[in-house]
Amino acid sequence: DTLTFTVTFDAIGTTIMYGDVNEDGRITNADVTRLKQSIAGWEVEISEELADANGDGRITNADVTRLKQSIAGWAVTLGPATT
């Protein structure tokens, strides 16, 4: 199985991997879990920028759905380019 995602760079050359909610360098179900915990109000650390998987500027269950679609291999884009 192959997972394809978009990696962009910010103005200072830092890699930005949308969907990598826990910033471990991978996009996995651990990111889905952490995102769901955050949305539910748990005190967990996330990258709000990377958690906005559908690029609408908000962190919601729509981001969970987009992230799960990407992990499942759907042809979706993660991050701002999706709006």
Contacts in CASP RR format, 6 or more apart in sequence:
PFRMAT RR
TARGET T0000
AUTHOR 0000-0000-0000
METHOD contacts of the structure
MODEL  1
DTLTFTVTFDAIGTTIMYGDVNEDGRITNADVTRLKQSIAGWEVEISEEL
ADANGDGRITNADVTRLKQSIAGWAVTLGPATT
1 73 0 8 1.000
3 27 0 8 1.000
3 70 0 8 1.000
3 71 0 8 1.000
3 73 0 8 1.000
4 73 0 8 1.000
5 17 0 8 1.000
5 18 0 8 1.000
5 19 0 8 1.000
5 27 0 8 1.000
5 70 0 8 1.000
5 78 0 8 1.000
6 18 0 8 1.000
6 77 0 8 1.000
6 78 0 8 1.000
6 79 0 8 1.000
6 81 0 8 1.000
7 15 0 8 1.000
7 16 0 8 1.000
7 17 0 8 1.000
8 15 0 8 1.000
8 16 0 8 1.000
8 18 0 8 1.000
9 15 0 8 1.000
9 16 0 8 1.000
10 16 0 8 1.000
16 49 0 8 1.000
16 50 0 8 1.000
17 25 0 8 1.000
17 27 0 8 1.000
17 50 0 8 1.000
18 50 0 8 1.000
18 52 0 8 1.000
18 53 0 8 1.000
18 55 0 8 1.000
18 78 0 8 1.000
18 79 0 8 1.000
18 80 0 8 1.000
19 27 0 8 1.000
19 31 0 8 1.000
19 50 0 8 1.000
19 51 0 8 1.000
19 53 0 8 1.000
19 67 0 8 1.000
19 70 0 8 1.000
19 78 0 8 1.000
19 79 0 8 1.000
20 26 0 8 1.000
20 27 0 8 1.000
20 31 0 8 1.000
20 47 0 8 1.000
20 50 0 8 1.000
21 31 0 8 1.000
21 32 0 8 1.000
21 34 0 8 1.000
21 35 0 8 1.000
21 38 0 8 1.000
21 46 0 8 1.000
21 47 0 8 1.000
21 50 0 8 1.000
21 51 0 8 1.000
21 67 0 8 1.000
22 30 0 8 1.000
22 31 0 8 1.000
22 34 0 8 1.000
22 45 0 8 1.000
22 46 0 8 1.000
22 47 0 8 1.000
23 47 0 8 1.000
23 50 0 8 1.000
24 30 0 8 1.000
27 67 0 8 1.000
27 70 0 8 1.000
27 71 0 8 1.000
27 78 0 8 1.000
28 71 0 8 1.000
29 71 0 8 1.000
31 67 0 8 1.000
32 64 0 8 1.000
32 67 0 8 1.000
32 68 0 8 1.000
32 71 0 8 1.000
34 44 0 8 1.000
34 46 0 8 1.000
35 46 0 8 1.000
35 51 0 8 1.000
35 53 0 8 1.000
35 59 0 8 1.000
35 63 0 8 1.000
35 64 0 8 1.000
35 67 0 8 1.000
36 64 0 8 1.000
37 44 0 8 1.000
38 44 0 8 1.000
38 46 0 8 1.000
38 51 0 8 1.000
38 59 0 8 1.000
39 59 0 8 1.000
39 60 0 8 1.000
39 61 0 8 1.000
39 64 0 8 1.000
46 59 0 8 1.000
48 59 0 8 1.000
51 59 0 8 1.000
51 63 0 8 1.000
52 58 0 8 1.000
52 59 0 8 1.000
52 63 0 8 1.000
52 79 0 8 1.000
52 80 0 8 1.000
53 63 0 8 1.000
53 64 0 8 1.000
53 66 0 8 1.000
53 67 0 8 1.000
53 70 0 8 1.000
53 78 0 8 1.000
53 79 0 8 1.000
53 82 0 8 1.000
54 62 0 8 1.000
54 63 0 8 1.000
54 65 0 8 1.000
54 66 0 8 1.000
54 78 0 8 1.000
54 79 0 8 1.000
54 82 0 8 1.000
54 83 0 8 1.000
55 79 0 8 1.000
55 80 0 8 1.000
55 81 0 8 1.000
55 82 0 8 1.000
55 83 0 8 1.000
56 62 0 8 1.000
56 83 0 8 1.000
66 76 0 8 1.000
66 78 0 8 1.000
66 82 0 8 1.000
67 78 0 8 1.000
69 76 0 8 1.000
70 76 0 8 1.000
70 78 0 8 1.000
76 82 0 8 1.000
END
